[in-house]
Amino acid sequence: MGLLSETQIRAAKPGPKEYLLNDGDNLYLRVRATGKAWIYRYMRHGKPVKLGMGPYPGVTLAQARIKANEANSLRANGQDPKDVRGREEELARTARLQTFELMARAWHKSATKDRHWSDAYSHRIIRHLELHVFPWVGDKPIDTILPTEIVSCLHRPKERGNLETAQRIREVIQHIYQYAVDLGTLEPAKNFVNRYTGGLPSPRGRHYAAITDPAQLGQLMRDIRNYHGNFITCCALRLAPMLFQRPGQIRFADWEDINLEVELWRCPPEKMKMREWQKRDSRTPAHIVPLPRQALEILEELHSLTGPTGPVFRSMSRRSETSRYISENTINVALRTMGYDTKEQITGHGFRATARTMIREHLGWDPDVIERHLAHTSDEELGSSYDRAEFIAQRKTMVQQWANFLDELEAGKLPQPDSKVLQFIREKPRSAFRLRA
């Protein structure tokens, strides 16, 4: 039988400190300056435990006693009321994620935080789902979706020629289904999505369009020299093949990171292509780019227009922070204006492959030095952890030779291969070689 009455409860006034009124059977009324609430108190493993039963008068005395009796019954049956409460709350939470779209968005939010995704990558992932999956299965409970429905979602982009997109969507759906299993919303046996779902073939590897023929590169350099576009665009276009850094690095270059006296350009980690946690890690070094004489001349001329601080390649429109810089498509648009196909002939990113190939083939530089200039890490196991050589002196010499080589190609001076090698390549074989048995 309880010890409290409604009259006593209403008459209870808050004091300097909170206090408890005992109603028996482990039920108490907690009185605070902020209000009154029901508390169920019991011992677990020798330690006191408090379990909230709701605020008064939202939960009446009679209702609080019923809840206390239920908790006592659980303990009599060997169950812990707090553990039971936790399981019920988890089931209620997962019940709100039953549809595929809600589950997918919950996974996406968690993955973005846990995996330190960039804003652009996170947006791309959810956009794939919004375009290719949610319209067909987004409002369905995840445990009722048929395998054929997921397969149809994968085949739609594949049939439009976007095989790589279909592959990425399948990988995302795999993660969503596993997330649902981990939450307990989906039974493991109902997780049918795997790397074979949809029977998608492996996408063909596609490289950035790049020029590796000296004569073609010489013509491109002449076309760049004669290009009559915006002056800032012309400077970026001339520097892209000369420095062969990623287009994003060139685009987001700031004058504060360029030292014309020591002839170096410092690329901070946050402007490099790497994982978000690496960008935020104070131990991640900046990428140093030596500047050849020709690049210094271009930058000195540009300095009077866009310097001394802020973006090197400043945009004329300043609608937002990122629009302070030239557009990510600026270089490719200029190449297309000059008549080049950026899918088949040359693209802004393709200048890296052009330089990587021709510096190795025609200038004979060690691949390790070239790769370091490209900001590539070592391919060897643990290479990036132990091999931290920057090759600054060697790269200064290399980029100067490369800039000189580009000037020679622009002037029409082409490297001359061995005449005997050319003759061997061009002549038809006189007879077939036979291998000994």
N, C-alpha and C positions, 0 to 999 in steps of 0.2 A: 504494500500500500504506500502511495506517495506521501511525502511530508509537506509538500507545498500546495497552496491554493491559488486561484486566480487573483484573489484579493491581495495576498502576500506578494505575488509577482508584480502586480501593478504598483504596489506601494513601495517596492524596492527602489532606492535612490542611489545613484553613483556616488562613491566616496573619493578620497584622494588617490586611492589605488583600486584596481579591479578586485572583486571578490566573488566567491562562489556560494550559491545556495543549494544545499543537498536535497534532492527529491527521492533518494533511495534508488536501489537497483542500478547504481553506477551513473545515474543521470544527475546533472548539475545545471543550474542556471548561472551563467557568467554575466556579471553586471559591470559594465564599463561606462565611462563618460560618453562613448560613441554609441552605446546601445546595449541591448540584452540579447544573449544567444544561448542555445542549448549545447552542452558538452557531455559527451559520454567518456568516462574515465575508467581505465582498467590497467592491469599489470601485464606486461609481455616480456618474457625472459628476464624477470626481476626489475624491469624498468617501467615507470609510469607512461601511459600513452593517452593522448587526448584525441577524440574523434568528434568533429563538428556535426551537430544535428540540425542546424539551421537557426536563423534569427527569430526572436520573439518580437512581435506577435504573429509574424508570418507563419511560424510553426507554433501551433497552440500547445498547451500543456498536455492535452490528450494525445495529440499526434506525436509529441516528443516521447511520451511513455511507450507508445506503440513501437517507435524506432529503437528505443532502449531495450524493449523486450526481444525484438528481432536480433539485436546485437548479442544479447545474452544467450539466445538460442544457438547462434552461430558458434559462440565460444563453447557451449555445452557439447556441440558436435565436433569440436576440435578444429574449428575454422577461426581465422583471425579476422575480425570485422574490418580492420583497416586494409588488409590485403584484398578482401572481397570488394570493398569500395573501389580500390585501385583498378581491379579487373573490370568492374562495371563501367568506370569512367573511360577506360581504354576501349572497351567495346562500343561505347557511345561515340567516342571520337572517330574510330574507324568506320562506324556506320555512316558517318557524315561524308566519308570518302568512297562510298560504294561505286559511284559512277566512274567510268574511265577518265573523263576529263578532270574531275576533282582529284582523283588519285594521281593523274599525270601532273597536275599543277602542284600538288603537294610534293611529289618527287622532285620536280624541277626546282622548286624553292629550296629544298634541302640540298640537292646536288650543287646548285649554284654557290651556296655558302660553303659546303664541305669541300668542294673541289676547286674553289677559288677561280671560278670561271670569270672571264672578262664580260663586260656588259654586252659587247657585240656578239660573242659566242653564245651567251645565255639567251639573247633575243633570237638568234638564228635557230636554236633548238626548239624553243616554244613556238616559233613561227612555222616550222615544219609540221608540228602537230596540229596547229590551228588550220593550216591549209589542206593537209593530206589525211588527217585521222579524225579529229573532233567532229567534222560535219557528218560522219557516217556512224561512229560508235561512241562519240563523246558522252551522250546522255544515257548510255546503257550500263547497268551494273557490270562490273568487270568480270564477275564469275559467270555471267550469262552470255558473254561474247563468244561466237563460234570461230574456230580456226579459219574458216573460209572468209569471214568478215575481215580479219586481220590481213589475210593474203590479198584480198581485193584492195585494201588500202595501200599495200606495197606495190601491186601491179599497176595501179593507175599512173604513178610517176614513171615507173619503168617503161610502160608502153608509150609514154611521151618522149622517151629517149633519155630520161634522167635516172639512169641506173644507180649512180653514186648517191643520189638523194634517197632512193629506195633503200639502199644499204644502210644509210645513216638512220633512217626512220626505223628500220627493223632493230637496230642496235638500241635505240632509245626505248622502243616498246619492250625489249628484253629487260631493260633496267626498271621500267615501270612495273612490269609483272613481278619481278623479284622484290621490288619495294613493297608491293601488295602482300606478298608471301611473308616478308619480314614483319609487317605490321599485324599479321594474323587475319587480314581481311580475305585472303585467298588461300585455299588449301594448296600445298605444294603439288599435288597430283593434277590440279587444274592449270598449272603453269605450262602451257604447251609451246610457248614462244622460245625458239632457239636459233642458232646461226644457220639452220637449214630451212627455216620457215619461209615459204614463198618460192623456194627453189631458185633464188636469184643467182645468176652467174657472177663471178668476180668481175668488178669493173676493170676496164683496160686502163693501164697507167697512162696518164696524160701529162706531158711536160709543157712548161711555158714555152711559147714560140720564141726562137732565138736564131740569130744569124751566126754561122760559124765559117762562112766563106770570106776570105779577105777582100775580094773584089766587091762583094755585096755590102760588106761592112764599110768599105771606103765610100761607096755610093751613098749609104745611109748617113755617114758623117758629113758628106757634102750637102745632102738634103737638109740636115739639121742646121748647118751653117747658113744656108740660104732661106731658112724658115722665117717668115715675117709675121709671127704671132706676138702675143704680149711679151714684153721684155723679160719679166720674171719667169714666164713659162719657157722662154728660150734658154735662160740660164739653167733652169732645172733640167731641161732636155739635153743640154751640152754636158752637164755634170753627171747625169745618170750612167752613161756608158763608161765614163772616165773613172768614177769612184766605185761603180758596180755594187752599191749597197741596196738594201731592200727599199722599194718605193716609199713605204711608210716612214722609214728613217729619214729619207731625203725630204719628204713632205713636212715632217714635224721638226726639222732642224731649227734650232734657235741660235742667235748670234752669241749668246752667253756660253755656248758649248764649242764655239770655234775660236781658235787662237791663231791668227794670221802670222804672228811673229814666230811661233814655234812650229807652224805649218801642220797643225793637228786639229782634228775634229773629234770631240768626245761625245759619244752617243750614250746617254743614261739608260739604265736597265728598263725604265718605264716606257721607253720609246722603241725597245727592241722586241723581236718576236721570241717570247718565252712565256712560261706559265706565270700566272698572276702571283703566286707565292714567291717565285724567283724575283719578280719585279719589285716586290715589297721587301725582300730580304736585303738588309744593309750590307751583307757580305758579297752580294752579287756585283762583280766589277763592271765598270762601263766599258763599252767597246770603243777602242781608239782607232781612228782612221787617218793615216798620213795623207797629206794633201800635196799633189804634184804642182809644179810651177804653173801649169796651164789652169788648174783649178783655182789657185790663189788669184790669178789675174781675173778670172770670172767673178770670184767672191769679192774682190776689192772693188770692182766696178758696180756690183750689186749692193755693196755696203752703203754707198751714198744714197741709195733709194730706199732700202728697207731697214738699214741699221740705225743706231748701233746696238739696239736691244730688240728682243722679241723675235717673231718668225723671220727666218731668212727668206722663205718663199711665201711672202704675205699675200693673202687673198684681198681682192678689192672689195669683196662683200664681207661684212662682219656681223652676221646675224646671230652668231653664237660663238662660244669659246673655240670649238673645233673649226668653225668657218674663218677663223683668223688666218688659217693656212690654206694653201691651194687645195683644190679638190683631189680626192684619191684617183680620179679619172683624168686629171689634167694631162699627164704625160701620154697616156694611151690615146686620148682625144687628139693630141697634137700629131702623134704618129699616124693616126687614121686620116687626119687632114692632109698629111703629106702623101697619102696614097698607100700606106702600108696596112696589111691585114694583121691585126693584133692577135688573131687566133692562129694564124698559120705562118706568118713571117717573123714578126718581132713584137714583143710587148715590153712594158717597162720593167717587169720582173725578169724578163728574158735576157737583159743586159748582163745579169750575173752569170748565166750559163755561157753567154758569148765570151765574157772575159775569162771565166774558169777554163774554157776549152782552148782559147787562143793563146793565153799566157803560158799555158802548159805546153802547147804544141809548137808555138813559134818563138817564144822567149825562153823556154826551157826551165821555168821555175819549179822548185820543189812543191808538191801538192800540199804539204803541211803549211807552208807559208801562205799559199793561196787560200786554203780553207780557213785559216785564222783571219785573213782579211775579210772573208765572207761571213765571219762570226759563226762558223760551224765548229762544233765541238769534236773531240777525237772520237773515231769509230772504235778504238780499242776499248776493251773492258776496263772500266774505271778511268778511262783516259781523261775525261773532263775533271775528275777529282784530283789527279796527280800531275797531269801535264798542263801547266798554266802559262806556258811560254807565249809571249805576245808577238815576237819577231818584229818589233817596231822598226829597227834599223834596216832589216832585210826588206820589210814591206815598203819603207820609204823609197828604197832603190827600185823595187818592183813596180810600184805605181807610177814612178817617173818614167821608167822604160815603157810601161803600157801607154801612158799619155803620149809619149814620143811616137810610139808605134801607131797610135790612132791618127796622129798628125801626118805620118808618112802615108797611111792608107788614104786619108782624105786628099793628099796631094797626088794620089795615083801611083805611088811607089809600092809595089806589091812584093811580098817575099817570094824569092825564086826557089822552087824545089829542085832537087837534083834531076838533071835531064835524063839520066838513065832510069830513075824511078818513074818519071812521067812516061817514058817510052814503054816500060814494062807494063804500066797500068793500062795504057791505051791500046797496045797491040793485042791481037787475037792469039790465043794459044795455038801453036802449030800442031801439036798432038796431045792426046790425053795421057796423063801420067798413070802408070799402073803400079799398084802396090804389090809387093811380094806377098805370096801366100804365107 
